[in-house]
């Protein structure tokens, strides 16, 4: 037999290890999804197929309220962070290298590195000061906090797209009488759109499932879906939680699939 | 063609980097490009030809000197304010637009009425014979078709000068020959001044009205293809365009003594020590021992079909190549090691003083 060189899938134990890892990753999720269709109350013993927990969740006003708040918050944070991330990406790629570039880059991606609990405590204290001074206790705090930690998630795909773009296209636009704004509006922006959408989706998903910062920053009566679920689990565990989680999972999978479709390199 | 000047470069310097590490991509270049001519900037890569083109387009600013367009100083004008368009080496077609939208882009940016944009786009597509592909995305086109779109797009706004940055280098040989003829036709039909950058001497010779030969950031010689080929001003031009023989010689009165001892007549020069240059096709073979023929030995014979390159060594070791037309029988009766005589066609000898 010809020696085909090093192939990782031929190493002894490759298949069992791979199987174990995937089982560890997806079995719990699979069980969660399966038990969301359980006819009984238990999240551990199977009593037959039913959609009752989806109906219960759908009828629950607290769930509805938290869902609407979560979607509103995630949408606001996604839009704000994407706009800021687009500007940041343009600022860090469409100019000559400058001193402190790496520093700026690290600063933009800071939320990825600072422990979330630290940001949460810092925001709690900071926002408490503002609350005391202004008396404002609305959704603004949550939107601001979520926008901030979503920026790196929106920034990375946009920056990747900009770096992969042929700079000659902008030069060509300028050569063909486009002003700086026209070149951006008619050439850079249309080519950047897939990256912007991808960034926005990633930001949306990130905001949607955040717990730590949300718990610290939210005022009374500002439960999002994840914080509502956390509260419920403390009291009693029913398969309603499974149903909500499954819907959330489905939404996330859908958005991430869209993200991969948009960021995939087109083989044109 | 008139004698008015389309583009003038005045003592243009372009340095990249700073201080001791600065590199002069252009070192005091001055040139006049006439209205309506096909002017080629020819030189090896890194000679500064593309930099000069980018300065005329406005993509970069010169470190010193001035660029004039029809007598007006445009040195500091941004590219979108210059009535000059570029055909890029990579074509740089907009991938999100159709062929027609690409061609109409310049006019649209100039704010021309829709009807005019549509009419001019149609006319340009007809000019490059791409009417059938107007609605296609540019990624669906072949390299040759993309090239034509790039040309139509740059010609559509009717620029005063069209700049072409090695536009044919990505095409295969056959397509390149076709596009050479096509470019020349477009230039004659539109009457627009073309400034064409290439490193391909054959392309330059066949297409240009005049050629500017560049090397190491300096313009070495400007002239018609015939001028440049027959009367190169220095060794670089003589060796870069076509092939040449170089023979070191010392002036003796009005004649020159080659290092092998032979004495030959050539135009007068100031320097005592010069280099004589002769094209291989201007070298003739004679019988060994023939009077006033220079004795030489055949060191190699290379057959090219229509002609044969005969490599010869003079008595001092200087190598000379003679290009001989292949005889009908296919055998000129020459053998390696054979002693022969050689003569240069007298009016074909050039004297280089550097």
Boltz contact constraints between the chains, C-beta under 6 A:
constraints:
  - contact:
      token1: [A, 168]
      token2: [B, 88]
      max_distance: 6.0
  - contact:
      token1: [A, 168]
      token2: [B, 90]
      max_distance: 6.0
  - contact:
      token1: [A, 168]
      token2: [B, 92]
      max_distance: 6.0
  - contact:
      token1: [A, 169]
      token2: [B, 92]
      max_distance: 6.0
  - contact:
      token1: [A, 171]
      token2: [B, 59]
      max_distance: 6.0
  - contact:
      token1: [A, 172]
      token2: [B, 92]
      max_distance: 6.0
  - contact:
      token1: [A, 174]
      token2: [B, 79]
      max_distance: 6.0
  - contact:
      token1: [A, 174]
      token2: [B, 80]
      max_distance: 6.0
  - contact:
      token1: [A, 175]
      token2: [B, 79]
      max_distance: 6.0
  - contact:
      token1: [A, 175]
      token2: [B, 85]
      max_distance: 6.0
  - contact:
      token1: [A, 175]
      token2: [B, 86]
      max_distance: 6.0
  - contact:
      token1: [A, 176]
      token2: [B, 105]
      max_distance: 6.0
  - contact:
      token1: [A, 176]
      token2: [B, 106]
      max_distance: 6.0
  - contact:
      token1: [A, 176]
      token2: [B, 109]
      max_distance: 6.0
  - contact:
      token1: [A, 177]
      token2: [B, 80]
      max_distance: 6.0
  - contact:
      token1: [A, 177]
      token2: [B, 106]
      max_distance: 6.0
  - contact:
      token1: [A, 177]
      token2: [B, 109]
      max_distance: 6.0
  - contact:
      token1: [A, 177]
      token2: [B, 110]
      max_distance: 6.0
  - contact:
      token1: [A, 178]
      token2: [B, 80]
      max_distance: 6.0
  - contact:
      token1: [A, 178]
      token2: [B, 109]
      max_distance: 6.0
  - contact:
      token1: [A, 179]
      token2: [B, 80]
      max_distance: 6.0
  - contact:
      token1: [A, 182]
      token2: [B, 109]
      max_distance: 6.0
  - contact:
      token1: [A, 190]
      token2: [B, 96]
      max_distance: 6.0
  - contact:
      token1: [A, 191]
      token2: [B, 96]
      max_distance: 6.0
  - contact:
      token1: [A, 268]
      token2: [B, 139]
      max_distance: 6.0
